[in-house]
Amino acid sequence: MTGWGEDGGGGVSDPKDQMCYVGFAACGCAVAATVDVPNHAKDNAKFVAGLIRDGLTVERRTVEWCRENLLRCTHKKAPAVAQGTLVL
């Protein structure tokens, strides 16, 4: 699988075992995420710092959780960060 495991994707052989940093809006919905790949630690740190600057709460979840829950906000005023900030 390209992007995972031995081919330089960070040492995780199964994407289901991979983790993400997830940004949650004040309403409690997951509105942004980035996969936690060790080879991109600086990029991840910048992304997470941006989420915090934007006022989001950040938690670490599995990629599987992100696929099921990300960008499902049904509230009237979903944060602008929800538009186009998905990095999976």
GIURKA-V981191 format. One record per helix or strand of 2 or more residues. SS is the DSSP state (A for helix, B for strand). FROM is the first residue (numbers start at 1). LEN is the number of residues. Records with the same first field share a line. If there is no record, write none. Layout:
BEGIN
SS->FROM-LEN + FROM-LEN
END
This chain:
BEGIN
A->5-3 + 15-3 + 38-16 + 63-7 + 80-3
B->19-6 + 30-6 + 57-6 + 86-2
END
